[in-house]
Amino acid sequence: MTLRDYLARRGLRVLVPAIVVAMTAWVLVGHVPSLTRWEFAVHTVVPPLVILTVLLAHISARCPRCGSRLNYIDFGSRKWGTEPRIGLDRCTQCGLHLKEELRDSECS
């Protein structure tokens, strides 16, 4: 598993529960007719909170090798086949590259 795959898997561990919570709140509030104030709150507050949670999870990711913050978000560079900007493709402390394979002990 590469560092990029590790970060994508870590992001999904946050994204999936956040979407499940948001969808559950949206469905529950949508089926109760007397909660218009709550409906407004769910429709206006929950989506930005989900986005903020996912972004914070990506930004706070740490290098599995040295533990320093990576501050890495993949803005579609993998999907489009382009390389990230210089400085965003490796850990600034230990030099671990996004395409470099991780040892099994680092992936846990």
N, C-alpha and C positions, 0 to 999 in steps of 0.2 A: 504494500500500500504506500502510495506517495504522500507527501505532506499535503498536497492539494486535495487528495481523496480523504485524508484524515479531517481536514477542515470542512469539507463538504458534509461528511458524515456527522461531524459535531454540530454543524448548522441545522441539519435535519432533526437532530435530537431536540432542538429548541423550537424549530418552525412547526413541526407536526403538532405537538401539544398546544402551542399557542393558537393555531388555526382551529383545533378541536374545541378549545375553550371559547373562542370567539364565535364559532358557528353555533355552539350549544346556547350561549347567551342570546344570540340573535334569534334562534328558533324559539326559545322559551319566551322571550319578550314579545315576539311577534304573535304568539297564540293567546296572550292574555289581553283582552280588549281594554281593560280599565287602567292600564299602566302606560299611558302616553308619555309621561315624563321620563319613565325608565326606558321606554322605547327610544326616545330621542337621545338619551344618554348612551345607550348601547350602540346606536347607529353612528354617533359622532365621536365617542371616546374610545371604543374598543378597537376599531381598525388602526388608528394611530398608535395605540399601545402595543398592538401586535407587531407593527413595523418597527417601533422603537426597541422592543424586546429582541427581535431578531438582529437588528443592527448592533445593539450592545453586545449580544452574544458573539457576533463576528469580530467586533472591534476588540473585545477583551480576550480573544483567543491567545493562548500562550504556546510557545514553541515546545514540542514534546521532548526535545533534546536538552535544551538549556533552561527553559522556563521563562524566557523573556517575552514581553508582549509583542505580538506580530503586527497588530493593527492592519489586518489584511481583509479585504472584501473583494471577492471575484466578481467584477461587474461584467460578466458574460464573456470574459476573455477565453475561457475554455470552450464555450459553445461556438464562438466565432473563429477559433483557431489562431487568435492573435496572442502575442505575449503581453503580460502586464508591463507597466512602465518600469524603467530601471529603478531599483530600490524597493520595489514591491514584490519582487520575485524570490526573495530569500530573507532569512532571519538576519537581523542586523548584528546580533551578538555572535552566533556560532557559524553563520553562513549556510545553514541548511536550506537547500533550494526546493522550490515547489515540486519539481519533478524527481527529486531524490527519494529513493526508497527508504522507508523507516524500518527499524528492527521491530520485532514482535513486542519486545519489552517497552518500546516507546509508544506503541499504539493503544495501550490500555487507558 
